[in-house]
Amino acid sequence: MNEIAHGSFGSVSGSEDSFVSAVERSELRTQPFEHIYMENVFDPQVYVELLAAMPDRRFYHELSHVDALRPDGTSTRLRLYLYPEFLKRLPAEQRKIWVPIGRALCSDELQSAFKRKFRAALELRFGKPVERLKLYPVPILLRDQPGYRIGIHSDRPTKGITVQYYLPRDDTQRDVGTIFHEGESGEAASRTTQMAFMPASGYAFPVTQTKSWHSAARTTEEDGERVSMMVTYYVDEGFGWRLNNRLRRAGLRVGIRPRG
């Protein structure tokens, strides 16, 4: 069993169960591609504590992806990897909140819940039962500044499942959520479904190169900062991909930051 189940990290110690429960009770939607929209992911008191313990900006690094860059070369997307080796730098009170959250996001139990939910799509893509499918979680805390956007894309084939949890303080940002498209261009791209950017909510989908088209519209100063957590489950099949996932994490420790 994951060690978070035995840990004592304040009222967030049950966060793994909350994440799993949110997946299990969410309806599997099929349009414009398979996905779920999760609500009430956190207990209200836990959510208040989580927002109050938001790490200072000095703990983040900038994403250098072209869609996120301003004309002066600075980035509109700040990210903090939620691995223990990065969270140990936080003040003690913040660690009490974020260490269990990071562990829960990387837990086998949560990964298994997503695999079960997206069983049909994953088994069609990988040609094996999801119980035998190996994925590697990468958890990140994001703070998107006004001006952030990302164009229509379906995610790289190195990814198996994409998950994002929204962390706004109230419902005033509901219209800045991720947009799903029926296609990459033309009329199909204009037919959309938008995820509501609501407190303690989130979405997840299995990555497919021909279906999982999504984007984020450029935000404005009026929209404010967009805070969220992402968990990207990278394919961990075969020696090459397993080695790449672990080298990427090792590189993070010495300051090598992937662009995407």
Helices and strands as residue ranges (DSSP letters): G 3-5, G 10-14, H 15-25, E 36-38, H 44-52, G 57-59, E 61-62, G 66-68, E 77-81, H 84-87, H 92-105, H 108-117, H 119-126, G 130-132, E 135-144, E 150-153, E 159-166, G 171-176, E 179-181, H 186-190, E 192-194, E 201-206, E 213-216, E 226-235, H 238-253
